[in-house]
Amino acid sequence: MALSALFQASSRIREFDLIRALKQRYGTTHSSIVRGIGDDAAVIASGQNRRHLLTTDLLAEGIHFDRRTAAFGDIGFRAATANLS
């Protein structure tokens, strides 16, 4: 499925459908990619014997937190722990 079709089809895109569409569109063949896009992370080489672990995670208001009851610090803490775990 094309990336634009995913966004137009629904606001609730399944995570692995989006990953698959991104892989098809952008590929994973660059020489610096040690371990490509996966669930939440990739490993990228940058120079001799250097590797960077890139990770991301999403917190959605109304799903992972409620802004009416959560302080901004609490939301930030949750975002940090999700990405550092």
Beta strands, then each sheet from edge to edge (+ up, - down):
strand 1: 33-35
strand 2: 41-45
strand 3: 51-55
sheet 1: 1+ 2- 3+
end
